[in-house]
Every structure is written in C-alpha cells, then in structure tokens.
Amino acid sequence: MPVRVRRFAPRDTDAVVELWRECFPTDPARNAPAELIARKCARDPDLFWVACEVSDGVDAVVGAAMAGYDGVRGWLYHVAVTPERRREGIATALVGRAVAELEVLGCPKVNLQVRSTNSEVLGFYRSLGWSVDEVESLGRTLMVQES
Ligand SMILES: CC(C)(COP(=O)(O)OP(=O)(O)OC[C@H]1O[C@@H](n2cnc3c(N)ncnc32)[C@H](O)[C@@H]1OP(=O)(O)O)[C@@H](O)C(=O)NCCC(=O)NCCS
C-alpha cells in the first residue's frame, strides 16, 4: 500500500498518540503523547509530520516524526513506525522530509538522541549516513509552569 509523508494535522492526534504509546512504552511522563503534541502544535506546528497509507479515501497513520530548529541546531524527535510496517522505508521517508525542511530553514546540523538501551535504532540511523558524535549528552528536567 503506498505511503505518503505529509504535515501533521490535528485530526491525526489520536492515531499519533496510539502510535507513540505503542512504540515508546517506557517514555517518562513528560513525553506523554497528547501533551507533547499539544505543546508542539502551540509552539512550532510545522516541523511535525506523519506517514499515511491512503486506502479508499481513508488516511491511516503508520509513522510520525517531529523536529525542532532554534537557529543553532536542528533536532529530531520521536521518529516511529508502526511495527507491522517496518523495513519498508517509511522512517527513511520521514527523516528525509525532516532533514529537507530543516535544510530549507538554513539549519547547518541536526542532532538526535537515542537511548543507550535502544542500540538497534543506531543501525537505522547509520544506514542513513548519520554518525555517533563523540559527546556526552546532558539534560536537566525543568518545572513546567501551568499557564
Ligand atoms: C527505528 C524505526 C523508526 C525504523 O523504521 P523503519 O520504517 O522500519 O525504517 P526503514 O524501513 O526506513 O529502514 C531503513 C534502513 O534502516 C536500517 N534499519 C531499520 N531498522 C533497523 C533495525 N531495527 N536494526 C538495524 N537496522 C535497521 C536498515 O538498513 C533499513 O534498510 P533495509 O530494510 O533495506 O535493510 C522503527 O524501527 C521504530 O519505530 N522503532 C521504534 C521507535 C524508536 O525506537 N524510534 C527511534 C527513536 S530515536
């Protein structure tokens, strides 16, 4: 079945929530899919894509990816493809779209983080020409103020 990558639309929310719950079952609470989508859409909705299979006019989400660009670096987040449709090039198409749009924005380098327990995903990124940077990744959790 043909798959196309397009920008995320609000009607995709439930499908992407379900996809991310299935693909990232151990994600911390701060990555709760519905809240993540709401924050992304409120701040920077364009760098968010879904891969959809179109059959009989029905658009079924089979993959998704988010990116960000702050003027210094691009970041790629939450690239996921439904388990039944892996190894068909769907994530390659999603990452290709993200990289192409970041390039158009003038982004000189794109980064992403892979949990050290998720080593097989490194095979995917290496196949696309990504390499592991010799850096330590640091992070700090912030208190989010309710508006
Ligand atoms: C990683 C993931 C997005 C790849 O999606 P996909 O659509 O299957 O990837 P593609 O079909 O585009 O793969 C392209 C190439 O990447 C490599 N590749 C993909 N998955 C791989 C894996 N699990 N192990 C090793 N290499 C892999 C292969 O070379 C593949 O080409 P081939 O199928 O011709 O051998 C998918 O496995 C997934 O959703 N995983 C769970 C979520 C996750 O951990 N995401 C990463 C967060 S950083």
Ligand as a Chemical Component Dictionary entry (heavy atoms), coordinates in Angstrom:
data_LIG
# 
_chem_comp.id                   LIG 
_chem_comp.type                 NON-POLYMER 
_chem_comp.pdbx_formal_charge   0 
_chem_comp.three_letter_code    LIG 
# 
loop_
_chem_comp_atom.comp_id 
_chem_comp_atom.atom_id 
_chem_comp_atom.alt_atom_id 
_chem_comp_atom.type_symbol 
_chem_comp_atom.charge 
_chem_comp_atom.model_Cartn_x 
_chem_comp_atom.model_Cartn_y 
_chem_comp_atom.model_Cartn_z 
_chem_comp_atom.pdbx_ordinal 
LIG C1  C1  C 0 13.719 2.871  14.057 1  
LIG C2  C2  C 0 12.454 2.849  13.208 2  
LIG C3  C3  C 0 11.836 4.252  13.206 3  
LIG C4  C4  C 0 12.830 2.437  11.757 4  
LIG O1  O1  O 0 11.665 2.486  10.953 5  
LIG P1  P1  P 0 11.545 1.718  9.548  6  
LIG O2  O2  O 0 10.449 2.356  8.777  7  
LIG O3  O3  O 0 11.470 0.263  9.799  8  
LIG O4  O4  O 0 12.958 2.044  8.879  9  
LIG P2  P2  P 0 13.308 1.918  7.329  10 
LIG O5  O5  O 0 12.460 0.855  6.689  11 
LIG O6  O6  O 0 13.279 3.258  6.712  12 
LIG O7  O7  O 0 14.806 1.384  7.450  13 
LIG C5  C5  C 0 15.792 1.780  6.528  14 
LIG C6  C6  C 0 17.051 1.024  6.829  15 
LIG O8  O8  O 0 17.478 1.257  8.182  16 
LIG C7  C7  C 0 18.085 0.062  8.711  17 
LIG N1  N1  N 0 17.268 -0.405 9.833  18 
LIG C8  C8  C 0 15.974 -0.150 10.096 19 
LIG N2  N2  N 0 15.597 -0.720 11.258 20 
LIG C9  C9  C 0 16.686 -1.346 11.735 21 
LIG C10 C10 C 0 16.927 -2.119 12.895 22 
LIG N3  N3  N 0 15.971 -2.348 13.809 23 
LIG N4  N4  N 0 18.168 -2.626 13.086 24 
LIG C11 C11 C 0 19.150 -2.403 12.177 25 
LIG N5  N5  N 0 18.979 -1.662 11.045 26 
LIG C12 C12 C 0 17.761 -1.153 10.833 27 
LIG C13 C13 C 0 18.103 -0.947 7.567  28 
LIG O9  O9  O 0 19.318 -0.780 6.864  29 
LIG C14 C14 C 0 16.916 -0.481 6.726  30 
LIG O10 O10 O 0 17.030 -0.847 5.377  31 
LIG P3  P3  P 0 16.588 -2.356 4.925  32 
LIG O11 O11 O 0 15.204 -2.591 5.489  33 
LIG O12 O12 O 0 16.602 -2.260 3.427  34 
LIG O13 O13 O 0 17.599 -3.280 5.488  35 
LIG C15 C15 C 0 11.423 1.805  13.746 36 
LIG O14 O14 O 0 12.107 0.569  13.966 37 
LIG C16 C16 C 0 10.740 2.221  15.027 38 
LIG O15 O15 O 0 9.704  2.872  15.004 39 
LIG N6  N6  N 0 11.312 1.817  16.183 40 
LIG C17 C17 C 0 10.684 2.118  17.479 41 
LIG C18 C18 C 0 10.736 3.574  17.827 42 
LIG C19 C19 C 0 12.147 4.068  18.055 43 
LIG O16 O16 O 0 12.898 3.475  18.823 44 
LIG N7  N7  N 0 12.481 5.178  17.372 45 
LIG C20 C20 C 0 13.769 5.809  17.466 46 
LIG C21 C21 C 0 13.733 6.934  18.444 47 
LIG S1  S1  S 0 15.240 7.821  18.361 48 
# 
loop_
_chem_comp_bond.comp_id 
_chem_comp_bond.atom_id_1 
_chem_comp_bond.atom_id_2 
_chem_comp_bond.value_order 
_chem_comp_bond.pdbx_ordinal 
LIG C1  C2  SING 1  
LIG C2  C3  SING 2  
LIG C2  C4  SING 3  
LIG C2  C15 SING 4  
LIG C4  O1  SING 5  
LIG O1  P1  SING 6  
LIG P1  O2  DOUB 7  
LIG P1  O3  SING 8  
LIG P1  O4  SING 9  
LIG O4  P2  SING 10 
LIG P2  O5  DOUB 11 
LIG P2  O6  SING 12 
LIG P2  O7  SING 13 
LIG O7  C5  SING 14 
LIG C5  C6  SING 15 
LIG C6  O8  SING 16 
LIG C6  C14 SING 17 
LIG O8  C7  SING 18 
LIG C7  N1  SING 19 
LIG C7  C13 SING 20 
LIG N1  C8  SING 21 
LIG N1  C12 SING 22 
LIG C8  N2  DOUB 23 
LIG N2  C9  SING 24 
LIG C9  C10 SING 25 
LIG C9  C12 DOUB 26 
LIG C10 N3  SING 27 
LIG C10 N4  DOUB 28 
LIG N4  C11 SING 29 
LIG C11 N5  DOUB 30 
LIG N5  C12 SING 31 
LIG C13 O9  SING 32 
LIG C13 C14 SING 33 
LIG C14 O10 SING 34 
LIG O10 P3  SING 35 
LIG P3  O11 DOUB 36 
LIG P3  O12 SING 37 
LIG P3  O13 SING 38 
LIG C15 O14 SING 39 
LIG C15 C16 SING 40 
LIG C16 O15 DOUB 41 
LIG C16 N6  SING 42 
LIG N6  C17 SING 43 
LIG C17 C18 SING 44 
LIG C18 C19 SING 45 
LIG C19 O16 DOUB 46 
LIG C19 N7  SING 47 
LIG N7  C20 SING 48 
LIG C20 C21 SING 49 
LIG C21 S1  SING 50 
# 
